[in-house]
Amino acid sequence: MKHEIVLSGVGGQGLVSTGEIMAIAASLYEEDLFATMTASYGSETRGTFTKTDVILSDRPIGYPNVDVPEIILCLAQVAYDKYAPRFTDGTLVFYDSEQVTPSAGARGTHVGHPFRSMSLELGNLQVANTIALGVIMKRCALLHRDSVVKAIETRFEGKETAIALNVRALDFGLGL
């Protein structure tokens, strides 16, 4: 089993944190998986293209970058446009349905939700990524909730409000 995942959007959307949470959950908390996570982003803090590659495998991983994503999350149009030519028939494309307009005839299975609007319903724009993670986990049977909650607690240690909000957002996404 090997999953190659790309989380893409623009800076400030929490995609690096989401990748860290996935890797921590997979490798440290009851998943017994190997994980790699690499990130690429512009020198500006917010607003430039950002991507995080996550590979989860039951075998050691020799190369940490994703060549052909099996699962991709696009939270911004620039991210979708960059990756659309690399979609295969087997690619699962998760996207923010209010921020991204899928290309006509694009390959892959597209799953859209208004992640940004949903995060505003929860009271914080910064959890759209965690809602999307819940949706991906449910659709792909990827990672277990308890492992991801432990990873959220590790990633945001000492920030009880952030932990509670992200767990709520994860559960919201799992419920879709």
Helices and strands as residue ranges (DSSP letters): E 2-10, H 15-28, E 34-41, E 49-57, E 71-74, H 77-83, G 84-86, E 92-96, E 109-113, H 115-121, G 125-127, H 128-140, H 145-155, H 160-174
